[in-house]
Amino acid sequence: MPDASPPRTSAPQTNATMSEPATSRIYDLWAKTYDCTFGRLIHKRQTRAISEMRHQPGDRVLDLGIGTGMSLHQYPDTLEVVGMDLSAGMLAKAAEKVDEHNLSHVSLIRGNALETPFADHSFDHVVISHTISVVSEPNKLLHEAKRLVKPDGKIIVLNHFCSKTPVVGWFERVANPLFVKIGWRSDLTLEECLEGVGLRVLYHFKTSAVDIWQIVVLSPKRLPLTPG
Ligand SMILES: C[S@@+](CC[C@H](N)C(=O)[O-])C[C@H]1O[C@@H](n2cnc3c(N)ncnc32)[C@H](O)[C@@H]1O
């Protein structure tokens, strides 16, 4: 007889997940303190992640979930940069940076990164920094990024993914409902994001052995690349 009982698992199941209306409100609040809190932690890693694009003058870059624009100083004015975000508060902070530093190569647009208005293959690179665990459908975000990037382009994902170390992973799944309340999922795995998207993982790495964030370089095509 087939066993009809639910599968035994040591992994606690949580239903808490993100939703765009709540996220927009949460990040409007975060906007006030983001740069001097979380923003302070990310500088070095974000610099490294964006350098993995290996951009060329004239390249078009889309930064999905650009937030307060902490990444803006990484993009030289030889690039054309579009930054999109859901939160008016976060985007207003990014707009201040654009004005203050006269970044005429940057355009900002408010919108949902899961359903963008851009044409297929209209960007050389797509950057998703600390945002894939914030959207309601991480898998859909990668589908959209794949649609938008050129066939030989790169998608750079910088994110914390649920730990594969059993105790830490267990804690991250248990604590997920709390993290969701403050603006991100702690139970998201890279495998869940990639499932069925058809993107190649060119490589992924951490900037140090103790770093909890990963830099993942993806492409629709196999490219002969290794970490720089
Ligand atoms: C943790 S912040 C990261 C900001 C920035 N990328 C960074 O690394 O500092 C996540 C950002 O994603 C934005 N976001 C969340 N869901 C989004 C969606 N569906 N579409 C566009 N932006 C979204 C939030 O408003 C927030 O600004």
The ligand as an ORCA input file, in Angstrom:
! r2SCAN-3c Opt
* xyz 0 1
  C      17.016     45.206      0.135
  S      16.622     46.450     -1.013
  C      18.049     46.388     -2.097
  C      18.301     47.732     -2.768
  C      19.551     47.780     -3.633
  N      19.471     46.902     -4.772
  C      20.777     47.463     -2.807
  O      21.444     46.441     -3.065
  O      21.075     48.259     -1.917
  C      15.370     45.662     -2.014
  C      14.707     46.623     -2.982
  O      13.890     45.870     -3.879
  C      12.736     46.630     -4.137
  N      11.692     45.727     -4.643
  C      11.099     44.716     -3.980
  N      10.215     44.092     -4.766
  C      10.251     44.726     -5.963
  C       9.559     44.537     -7.183
  N       8.653     43.577     -7.353
  N       9.849     45.382     -8.205
  C      10.775     46.364     -8.063
  N      11.445     46.580     -6.912
  C      11.202     45.765     -5.887
  C      12.405     47.260     -2.789
  O      11.531     48.353     -2.920
  C      13.801     47.642     -2.312
  O      14.159     48.925     -2.716
*
